[in-house]
Amino acid sequence: MSSNFVFSEKDLGKNRALASIQKLQELNNAVAISTLTTKLTKEQLSDFQAVVFTDINLESAIEFNDYCHNHKPPIAFIKAEVRGLFGSTFCDFGPEFTVFDVDGNEPHTGIIASIGNDNPALVSCVDDERLEFEDGDLVVFSEIRGMTELNDGKPRKIKNARPYSFTLEEDTTNFGAYERGGIVTQVKQPKVLKFKPLREAIKDPGDFLLSDFSKFDRPPLLHLAFQSLDKFVAELGRFPVAGSEEDAQKLISITTDLNESLGEGKLDDINPKLLRHFAFGARAVLNPMAAMFGGIVGQEVMKACSGKFHPLFQFFYFDSVESLPTEPLDPSDFKPLNSRYDAQISVFGSKLQKKLEDAIVFVVGSGALGCEFLKNLALMGVSCGKHGKLTITDDDVIEKSNLSRQFLFRDWNIGQPKSTVAASAASSINPLMHIEALQNRVGTETESVFHDAFWENLNVVINALDNVNARLYVDQRCLYFQKPLLESGTLGAKCNTQMVIPHLTENYGASRDPPEKQAPMCTVHSFPHNIDHCLTWARSEFEGLLEKTPAEANAYLSNPSEYTSAMRSAGDAQARDNLERVIECLDSERCESFQDCITWARLKFEDYFSNRVKQLTYTFPEDAATSTGAPFWSAPKRFPRAVQFETSDSSHLHFIMAASILRAETFGIPIPDWVKNPKKLAEAIDKIIVPDFKPKADVKIVTDERATTLATASVDDADVINQLISKLEQYRKNIPSDFRMKPIQFEKDDDTNYHMDMIAALANMRARNYSIPEVDKLQAKLIAGRIIPAIATATAMATGLVCLDLYKVIDGSHKLEDYRNTFANLALPLFSIAEPVGPKVIKHQNLSWTVWDRWIIKNNPTLRELLQWLSDKGLNAYSISFGSCLLYNSMFPRHKERMDKTMADLARDVAKVELPPYRNHLDVVVACEDDDDNDVDIPQVSVYFR
């Protein structure tokens, strides 16, 4: 019960496989799950591609592994073991295993700027994006003008890889001179791994995968320790007893003998203290360790079955012995209490268990991370005591796509609030959990819900968020109230954890990733050079045509006078654009039949993929030059070609079908079944007359990369707006008074709604204009849907690691060096675990402080008393502000009249702030100097007035 979430009290005494099957099946009905409850034989493994052993002695493991290793084809063999705070994994995927994709990343590409006729040849790329090539990579070239010899599709090796250049291991002296253009693309190479069977690897393990660089000598010792434990169990028929010095000494003795038998390869130090901890916890399977190793092993199974990502090669050992209480424990602390937490008590003692049960915890978010956290906390007994309470909040509802990783949810929960369903599921895992589920977003607007008293009562905050802004807000609250924050995140197979501990570590916001580079507006709208640009444009057009324009039309129809008045007041290019869109909807492009919708879609195709391109190439011909005389169409710009519509092209038809269906939805027009029949749709399209396009000489196309909008205001905007409003008033006479459009909000997860069909079609037709490789609907969904890929394996590992640090936080006496921050990439696999960085310390005279400090002055002081209080610290305050309002500045003589007013009254009178009843203090920012007129950056000052 301590580590398995699929069991409940009523399953006690049942076969574990049979008790698990129903709840496992609920996770995914598409997976066929069966059980074996008889003794396993080697021959039964022949039906499987991969096998995982989690509870097996070494002798049997070697026997089963030999069978798997020598089987034709080989069966991937994975052995995993968790003993207290120690874990072990071994992988053998056979004598020769091919990894088709080592890291799972898309092949890296670059846009060529120049290639020299040299030996070796230097290739330079545009500085639009850094190259991700490495020395020894193979690359292919395409679309090069001039040096066409490189367009032969032959992979070529590179060296001297730099952020924007590399050298070809080839002589291009006799090649044609490079003119322009060209794309260079990495060629991913398969890798063959030769695994040793366990029988050989146990004696000659090779290099261990290291996770924690402060424990570089630990894996060889744990390799011996797990073998010693196997011998202990074989000899005594049981595991060591927690707290038994006799059993610990027996294990140490076995390890010593095993080490001596290694001869020259023996270890200098077998660390008896560590082995003692290993012996004490050997019977226990702890939930955080099970979660972490479950994530690792789950990923290895997928590697074995797919050949994607680099397998673990071959042993991995891990320990979190620093999670143990810092104070020595009496043997009586380890005694079992006949409770579901006995395994945890056998490692940490009953005192820490009591602290866990009485903890007051705030979990922010109940998505992928939140579900895993709730499961872990329920199994650990967190907030399950009479004084404990766990609050979880999330303002989102469950979507179908969540079910791949948010494992507390089921099909029948779709549409329900995440936090409520997750809390209910956690309670079913452990009915003793005191949990409250809220549907509030955590932010400034909900400070009346998450008020001062709420934060002050907390023991720890656990973030399970998916965006940086929310993380920063929670980080600031934890800084302010000096509460530990356990932070984590995942991105595909990657995960990270960060411990934010009051006064010991820096806070989450102390270090930030640089913001992602955004493509300029002109690139997205006129000069795309990759599929991301095309998809960004496609989503923008989708929302403009099907959501914003119908919403604008409804705003006008609901209150014409108010709407037109607002447009006149704005009087800008955006107002003009809004009015033009509404006119199109309600007059020139108004649809009354499904044939009208097909006509609209066909004309949109012509506009987007033919006319606009013809206008662009008319304005900027292929031989156009910039003001400096350089070619206008130089990298990264790609010269476009108009697409000629053909009913014989299925992708053209698919665009018309998706666009006409969605257009009909906005007008409430019934959709006929025949639209999905290509022949009948083509017949309907053939009836449409498409006007010839004539380019205009006076069209302005934005080329400035710094421009943030494509609309340019003009002096006659006001006149044009008045003319448009007059037209609109005329059209409204022909529209029924109760007519309203139906705006469509983009929803990526419904495969039957045609949203992604239209976006993928828009993007791919545009990509065809610019000779950019097209993508399938799934790839389009990932990019246009702005989906951050999340998988259950990385989530399980991240939450397991965080919960190992939760033990330390609740214990409350650990030092900085005991905590761990982690970055891991299960794809490689790579584990980088290190102690956190301490906060920056500021010193003044005999005082010192960090970002964690907040100075508090009580008893509702006056401005004079506050200034004197600071003066007593050797600080001369010259400015005091509250929010955006200046309460005091020494330069303003009239401010001296405020000296005898309380700070609370100044906030009310000067800042015009109403201090709510749940608030008993206000925070002011004070600018100070020392006696030498040097600025001193002091902590935030909290003035208590109640």
N, C-alpha and C positions, 0 to 999 in steps of 0.2 A: 504493500500500500504506500510505501514511502517514495516510490519512484515510478509507478506505473499508473498512468491516468485512465486506462480503460477498465480498471477493476473498481468495484464498489464493495461495501461490507457484505452484501448478499452473495458475492462470488467466493467468499472464503471457503476453502475446502474443495473447490472445483478445479478441474484441469485448466491450466493457464491458457493453453491454445484455444480450447473450446469456449472459455470465458471471454476471450478477446475478440472472437471472430465477428460477432454482430456489430460491435462498435467500430471495428476496423472497416467493415463493409459499408457502414454509413458514410465514411469519409469519401468513398467513390464507388458508386454502383457499377461503373464500367470495368472495374478490376475484379478478376475472378480470384477469390481467396479460398484456400482449402487448408485443412489441418492434417497433421500426422501425430498421432498420440501413442504409437507403438515405438519400440526402440529403433533408432535410425540405422539403416545399413548403407554401406558405400554405394551399392548398386542403385539405391533410390535417388542418388544425386545425379545420375546420368541424364535425367529429364530437364535439368536446370542449366541456365547460362551462368548464373552467379549464385553462390551460397554464402551465408553469413552465420558464423558461430559466435554466440555471446556467452555461453556457459558450458565450457568443455575443458577437460584436463589436457595437459600438453601431449601425453602419449596418444590419446584418441585424436587430437587435432593433427598431429603428424601423420597418423594413419589416413584420416580423411583427406588431408592435403595432398599426400602422395597420389591418391586416387584421382583427385581433381587435376593435379599438375600433369599427370601422364595420360589423362583421358584425351580422346580424339573426337572433336576439338577440345582443347583445355577448358575446364570450368573455373571461372574466377572464384578464388577462395579468399574470404575476409574473416579475420578473427578479431573480436573486440572484447575488452574486459575492463570493467570499472570496479575498483576496490577502494572504498572510502574516497579520499582526495587524490587518488592515483588512477591513471588510466593508460591503456595500451591498445594499439591497433597494429595488425599485420596484414599485408596484402600480397597475394601471389596470383597474377593473372595469366600464368603459364610461361612456357619456355620462350615464346615469341609473341608479344602483344603489340599490335599496331595502334598508335594514337594518331587519328586522322587530323585532329585540330587541337594543338597543345594548349592554347589559352582561350579559345572560344571567341576571340575578337574578330570583327570583320577585317578582311585584308586592308592594310593601310594603303593610302593613295596620296599622290601629290600632283600638283599642276605645274608643268614645266615652264620655266622662264627662259632658260638658255642651255645649250649643250655645246661644249668645245670640241673642235677637231684636233684631239690630242691623244697621247698614249701615256698614262690612262686618261680617259675623258672625264672632265668635271661637269656634273649635271647640277644646275641650280634651279630651285623651285620658288614660286611666289611665296611671299610671307603672309599669305592669307591664314594658313594653319601650319603649325610645326609638323615636320615629318616625324614619323614614329619608327623609322627604319633602324636596323641594327647592322653592324658589320657582319658580312657573311650571308645576309638575306638575299633571296632571289627575287628579281622584279621583271615585269614585262612592260613594254611601252606600246602606246597606241595614239592615233590621231596626230602624229608629228608631221609638220609641214617642213619640207627641205630634206632633213636627214631621215628619209623614209626607210633606210636600211634597218632602222631600229623597230619598225612597225611589223616585224615578221612573227611576233608572238613567241619568240624564243626566250626562255628565262635566262637572265644574266645576273651574275653575282656582283654585289656592291661592297665597297669598303669605305673607310673614312666618313662614316655617316655623321652628319651634323644636323642641327635643327632645320636648315633650309637648303642643304646641299649634300651630295655624296659623290664618290668617285666610282666609275664603272671599271671593272677589270677587263677592259677591252680597248683596242686601238681603233679610234674613229678618224684617224688622220685622212684616210682615203674615202670617207663617207661624204655624202652631199652636205653642203653647209646648212646648219639649222636656220630655219626662217621664223617659225612661230608655232604655238599650240603644243599639244601633247599631254598625255596623262601617264604617270608611272604608277604601277600597282604591284603590291607585294604578292608573291606566290607562296602560299602556305605549304610547308613540307610535312609529310607524315613522319612519325618517329617510331622506331621499333625498340621496344624494351624487352630485355631478357631477365625474367624473374627467377630467383632461386626458390626451391621448395623450402618449407619451414624446417625440415630435417637438416638442411645445410645452413640456412640463414640463421638459425638459433646459435650455431657455433661460429659463424662468420657473418655477422650482421651488416658489415659495411658501414657506410655513413648513416647516422640517424638524422631524421628530420628534426631540426632544432626549433623550438618555439620561443623560449625565453632566454635571452642572451646573458642574464644574470645567473643562469643555471646551466652553463655550457657543459659542465662535467656530470650532469644529472642523468641523461639517457643511458650511458653504459651501466650505471649503478642500478637504475630501474629495470634494465634488461636482466640483470642478475636477480633482483628482488622478486620479480614475477616468477622466474624459474624456481627460486627458493620457496615461494609460497606454494607452488604446485607440489614440490617435494614434501612440504609440511603437511598439506592436506592428504597426500598419498600415504604418509607414514601414520598420521593420527586420525584420519578419517573425518576431520573437521577443520574449520578455520580457526585462527587464533581468537581468543576471547578479548574483547575490548577492556583495556585497563589491566590485563594480566601481564605482569612483568616476566613471569615464567615463560609464557608463550612468546613474548617479544624476544627474550634471550635465546629461545630455541630457534626462532627465525634468523636472528643475527648469526648464530652458530652455523646454521645451514649455509647462509650467504658467505660466511668466512671460508668454509670448506670449499664451496663452489668457486670462489675467487682464487683460492690457492691452487686449485686444479688447472687454472688457466696458464700457469707457467709465466713466460715473459709477458703475456698479455694481461696479467692481473692488474687490478686497480690499486692505486696507492692508498686510497681511503674508502672504506665502505660505509662511512657515516652512520654509526650505530643510532644516533638520535633520530635521523630520518627513517631508518628501518623500524625503529620503535613506533613511530607514528604510523608507518605502513602496516605493521602488525595489528595495532589497536583498531584501525578502521577497516581491516581486510574483509569483514563479514558484510559491510554496509555497501549498498548501492544507493548513492545519493542522487536525487533528482537533477541538480544542476550538471553534475558530471555525466549522467545518462543523456541529458538534453544535448550537451556539447558533443559527446561522442556519437550520439544518434545522428546529429547533423553531418559529422565527418563521414561516418559509415554510409549514410544515405547517399551522399555525393559520390562515394567510391563505387557504389552499386550502379549508379547511372553512368559513370565512366566505363565500367566493365561492360555494360550493355550497349553503349553508343560509340565508344572510341573517341568521345569528345572530352577534352580536358586531360591534363597529365595525372596519372594515378599516383597515389602515395607509394613511395618506393623505398623500403618495404616496411620498416618498423617506425612507429611513432609513439613516443612516451610523453606523458604530461603529468604534472602534479600541481596542486594548489595548496601546499602545506601551510603557506602564509595565511590561509583563511582560518586556521585554528585559533581559538581564544589565546590572547597573550598571557593570561594568568595560568599557572600550572593547575591542572585539574586533579581532584582526588579520585581514586578508583571507584568510589561509590557514585560519583557523578555519571559514570557510564552505564550504570545498572539499568536494564530494560524495565519499562513501566507497563508493559503489555499494552502499548499504544501503537498507533500507525506511525509514530515518529521514532520508534526505537532504533531504527538504523541511523537516523540523524543524531540521536542522543548518544549512540555508541561512538560517534566521532567527535561531537562538539560538547557533549555533556548536557545535563538537564537544565542548567541555569540559562544557557544561551537559547535553548528551546523555548523556555518561558518568555524570554525577551522577544523572540520571533512572534510568538502567539499574541503578545500584548502590543505589538508594533502598530503605529498609526501611519498608514501608507497612502500616498497619492500616486495613482498610475494615470498618466496623461496619454490617451489614445488606446483604442481597442481593435486595431487592425491586425496585421500579421505579427508584429512584435508584441502588441498588447495581448493577443490570444495566448501566445507562448508564455508571456510573463504570468498571466493569471493562472495558467495550468501549473507552472513552476511554484508560484506562491501558495496555491492551494495544497499542493503536495508537501511543501516545506512546513505548512502549518502557520504561515504568516497571517496575522490578524485573525487568528482562530480562537484566541483567548477572550476572556470576559471583558478585558480592557482594550482589546484590539479593534481596529476598524480600517477597512480598505475602501477608498473612494476611487472610482474609475469614471472618466468622462470622455465622451466622443460625440460629436454632433452629426456623424455620418450614419447612413443606413447600409445594409448589406446588399451587395451586388453579386451577380453570378460569378464574375471573374475573381471575386475575393476567395472563392471556395478552394482554389488551388493552394492556398497557403495560410488562410485564416481558419485553422482547423476546429475551432469551437463552433463554427457555423455549419448549417446543413441546408439542403435545397429548400426545405420548407420555411427557412428563416429569411429568404430573400425579401427585401423591402422593409424588414424590421430594424429598429435601432441597434447598432452594433454593441453599444455598451450594455444595454439591457440583456441581450441574448448572451453575450460573453459572461456577464455576471451570473446569470442563471446556470450556464454550463459549468462555471467554476464552483458554484455551490453544489452542483450534482457530483463533482469530483470530491469535494470536502464540505459536507453539510454544516460544519462548525464555522465556516468562514463568515465573518461579519463584513458584508460588502454592500456598498451603495452605488448604484449606477446613475450617472447624470448624462444629459445630452447637451451640455454646454461647451462651447468652444472656450478655451482658456485664453483670455486677453484682457485688455483694459476695459472692454465693454461688459465684462462679467465679474468685475472686482467686488460687486455687491454679493455675488454668490461665493466666490473664492476670496473672502475678506481676510482682514488681518488675523482674526482669531483662528480662522481655518488654517492659515499657513503656520502660525505660531505653534499650533498643537501637533504638527507633523513630525515624525521621526525621519522620514526619507521620502524623496520624490523620485519616481521612475518614469523617464520619458519613453514613449512608444510612438513618436511622431514621424511624419513624413515630409516635413518642410522646415527650412532653416529659420524663418521668421518666428514660428511658434516655439521652436527650441530656444531662440534667443530671449523670448519673453519669459519663458519658464526659468531660464538661467538667471535672468535679472531678479525674478522673484526669490529664487533660492539664495542668491547673493544677499539680497536685502534682508531676508529672514534667517540667513545663516543656516540653511538646511542642506544636507547632502543631496546631490543630484546624480543619479546613475543614468548615463546617456549612452545610446547605441543607435546604430543605423545599418542598413544593408543596401547593396546595389548588386543585383544578380548574385554571383557566387562570392562576392566580397562582403565583408562585414567589419564594423569597428565598434569599439566600446571606449568610453571615457568616464573616468571617475572624477566627480567634482565634489571635493570634500572641504568643508569650511576650515579656513586658515591653513590647510595643508597643501592644497593644489590650486593651480590656476583655474579660472572658470571657463565654461564652454566658449563664451564670446571673446576670450582673450586672444584666440588665434582663429583666423577665418581663411577659408579657401578663396582664391581670387574669383570674381564673378565670371560666369560663362560669357564668352564672346558672342555677341548678337550680330547676325548678318545685317548690313545696312539695308534700309528700306528700298533703295534703288536696286540693290542686288536682287532682293526677293521679287520685286515687281517687274524688272526689265532685264536683269543680267544674271539669272541663276546659273550656278555652275556645279551644283550637286543636288541630289534628290531631296535633301533636307530643305533646301530653299523652295523646291517645287511643292513639297508637302506643307510647308508653312504658308505659302501662297494659297494652296488649295483649301486649307482649313479656314483661312481668312475670307476667301470668296464664299465658301459654304455658309459661314456665319452671317456674312453680309447679305447674301441673296435670300436665305431661308429663315433667318432669325431676326436680324436687325431691321431689314427693310419691312417685313410684315409687321413688326412691332411699331415701327415709325408710322406706318399706314394706320394702324389701330389707334395710335396716340392722336393722330389727326382726326380720324373718324369719330372718336369718343368726345373730343372737345375742339372743334375746328378753330374757334376764335382764340382760345388760349394757346393752341399750338402755333397758329400763324403769328400771333403776337410775340411768342418766344423766338420764332425764327427771325422776325424783323429786329428784335432786340439784339440777337446774336450778330446778325449782319455780316457773317464771315463765310469763308469757303466751305466750312463744314455744314453750315445751315443751308447753303445753296445745294450742296451734295445731297443732304437729307431730303430736301424738297423735290429734287430731280428723281430720286429713288421712289418717293411716294407717287409722283406723277406716273412713272413707268408702271408701277403696280396697278394703279387705279385707272389708267387709260391706255397708253400705247402697248403695254405688255399684259393687260388684264386678260385673264383666262376664264372662259365660261364653259368650255368643253375639254375633254381629254385631248382632242386633236390640237386645241390651242396650246396645251402644255407641251405636246411633242414639237409643235412649231417653235415655241419659246426655247426649248432645249436645243433644237437644231440651229437656231440663230445664235444662241450662246456659244455653241461649238465653233461656228464660223467666226464669231467675234473674238473669242479667246485664242484660238489656235491657228487662225489664218489672218484675219484682218489686222489684229494688233501686231502680229509679227511683220506683216507687209508694211505697216506704218513705221515700225521701229527700223526696219532695214532701208526704208525710203529716207528716213531722217538721218540714219547713220549707215551708209552703204558699206559693203565689205572692205572697200579701200579707204574708208574715212580716216582722217588723222585728227589728233588732238591739237590744242593751241600750240603745243611745243613741237609739232611735226611728227610725233610718235604715232604708230598705228593705233587707232581707237579700239579695234577688236583684238587687243593683245591680252595675254593671260592675266587674270583668270577669266576674262570675258570669253564667252563662246558665241560665235555667230549663229543666229537661229535661221530655221527654214520653216515656211508655212506648211501646215498639214492639209492635204487635200482630202475632204470627207469621202468615204466609201462605205456603202451599206454592206459590202462584202467583208469589211474589217470588223471582227467581233468586238474589239475594244471600243471602236467608234459607236457601235450599236449599244454596247453596255453603258456608255456614258449617257446616251439619249434616254435609255430605259430608266436608269437611276434618277437622272435629272427631271424627267417628265413625271415620274411617280411622286417625287418629293414636291415638285411644283404644284401638282394636283392636290396634295395634302394641305398645302398652305391656303388653297382656295376652297377646300372642302368639296372637291370634285371626285366622284366615284372613280375607282381605278379598275379598268377592264382586265380580265385574265389574259386576253390576247397580247397584251403589251410584252409578256414574257416569251412570246413566240417570235423568233428572229425574222421569219418570212413575213408575217403580218405587220410587224413593226417597220420593216424595211418598206413595205407597201405604203404605210402611212407617211413615212418620211419622204418618199418619192413625190408625194402630192405638194410638197412645200416648195415655194419659189424663194430662192435665196438671192437677194440683190447683189449685183457686182460691187466690188469695193474700189473706191478711188482714194488714194492717199492724199493727205492735206499737207500743204507746205508750211503752215504756221503752227504745227503741233509742238508743244514744249514737253520734252521728256527729261525728268530729273536724273542727273548723273552724279550729283554731289553725294558722296558716301556719308557725309555728316548730316544730311537732311533727315529730319524725323517725321516728315509728312510729305505726301506726294501732291497734296492740294496746295495751290498757290493763291493767296488772296489777291484781289484786284480792286481798283478804285471804284469799279462799277458794280461790285457785289450787291450793294443795297438796291440798285435799280433792277438787277436781274432777279433778286429775291422777290421784289414786288410784282414783277411780271409773272414769275412762277406761281405766286400765291393767287393771282388773278386767274391763271389757267386752272389751278386746282379747284377754285370755287366753281368754275364752269363744269368741270368733270363731276363734281360731287352731286350735281343735280340728277345725274343718270345712275346714281348708285343707291340701292335700297338703304333706308336709314338704319336697318338692323344688321347690315353686312359688316362682318369682321373677318380678318384673316387669321390664320392659325400659325403663329411662329413655331419653327422647329428648333429645339435645343439639341445640339450635338450630343449623341450618346454612342460611345464607341463599342459598348459591350453587347449590343443586340445585333446579331448577325442577320436578322431578317428585316431590319428597318431601312436598308439601302443607304445609310449615312456614310459608312466606310466605303461602300461601292462607289459613291459619287466622289468622295475625296480621293480615293485611289485613282479613279478614272481621270479626274482633273489633273492630278499630279503627274500621272504617266503620259498624258497627252502633251503636257507642258515639257516634260522630260524629253519626249520625242522631238518637240520643236528645237531643243537645244542639244540634241545628241547625247543626252545623259542616260545612263543605264536605268531601266525601269525596275519597279519593285512589285512584289505580290501584295495581296490585301493584308496579310498578317504583318509584313514588314511596315507597310503604310500605317497600320493601326498602332504599332509600337511608337513610331515617330510622331504622327499627327495626333495621336491620343496622349502624347507626352507621358507615356507609361514608363515609370521607373521599374525595371524588372525586379521582381522579388520572388525568391524561392524558399521553400520550407526549410531546406538544409542550412542555409546561411542564417536564417532567422533562429532556428533551434540552437545553433552554435553561439550566436551573439547573446541570446537571453541566458543560456547556461553560464557563460563567462560572467555576465553581469551579476547573476545570483550568487556566484562564488565570492564576489566582492560585497554583496549584500550581507553575508555572514559577518564580514569585517565591520561594516557600517553599524549593524545592530549591536555587535559586541561593544563598539564604542571606544576601544583603547588602542587601536592600531596606529602605527606610524606611517609616514609617507611611503617608505620603501616597501611596505606590505601591500599597497594597492597596485593594481595593474591596469594599464590601458592596452588595448589590443587592436592591431590591424591584421586581418586574415583574408586570404583569397583561396577558397577551396578549389578553384579551378587549377591552380598551379602545382601542388598546393603550397601555400606560404603562410607561416604564422610569425607575427612579429609582436612580442609581448614585452612591455617595458614599464617601469614605474612612472607615474605622472610627473609633470613639471610643477615645481612650487610656484606660488604667486610672487609677483614683484614686490619687494619691500621698499617703502619710502621712509626716510628718517628725518627727524627734525629735533634738534637739541637732544633731550633724553627720551623723546617719543619715537615710536616706529609704528607703521600701519601698512596694511595691504588693501586690496580691493574688497576683501571680506569685511573690513571694519566699517562700522557705522557709529558715529558719535551721537550720543543721546543726552539731551538736556530736558529735565522734567519740570513740573510745577508751573506750567504756562508762563514762561519768562517774557519780560518786555524786550524790546529791541536793545535797550541799554544793557540789560542783564546778559543777553546773548553776546554782545560785543565784549563785555567785561570777561565773560566766561572764556572766550577765545583769547583775549589778551593775557589771561592767567597762564595760557599755554605758550606764550611767546609769539602770538600771531595777531597781526593787525588786519582786521577785515575791512575791505574797502568797497565790497559789493555783495549784496544778498538778494537772491532771486528765488521766486516760487513759481514753478512751471515756466511760462514765458514772460512772467511779469516781474519787473524790478521793484523790490520792496525797499531797498536802501542802496544809496551810492554816496560815498563820502564827498564826491565832487559837487553834489547838489545841496545847496544851503537849506532848501525847504525840507529836505529829508530829515534834518536834525529835529524838526518839529514832531517826528514820529517816535522819538526815543522812548517815551514812557507808555507807548501803546504795546499791548501784548502782540506776539507774533501771530496768534490766531486771529486777532482783530484786524491786523494789517492784511492778512490773507483775505478776510471777508471784505474789508473796505477798499483796499487798493487793487487786489487781484479779482475782486468781485466773485469769489468762489464760495459756494455753499458747502460747508464741511459736513458730510453725511454722518448720521448717528453711529454707523458701524466703524467710523474712523476716529481714533483717539489721538492722532498725532499728524503733523505735516512735515514734509521733507523740504529742506531748503538747500540751495547750492550757494556756497560761500567762497568768494575769491579773497585770498589772504596773501599778505607779504610778511616776511620776517623783518627783524630790526634793520637789516641791511638792504631793504627794499627788493629782495628776491622773492618772486612768486613761489608759493608753497601749495602743492596740490593736495588738499586735505580730503578726508572721507566725506560722504554725504552726512549732513547734520539733521537729525530727527528731533523735532520740537514737540514734546508731549503736552497737550493742553487739557486732557481729561485724566 
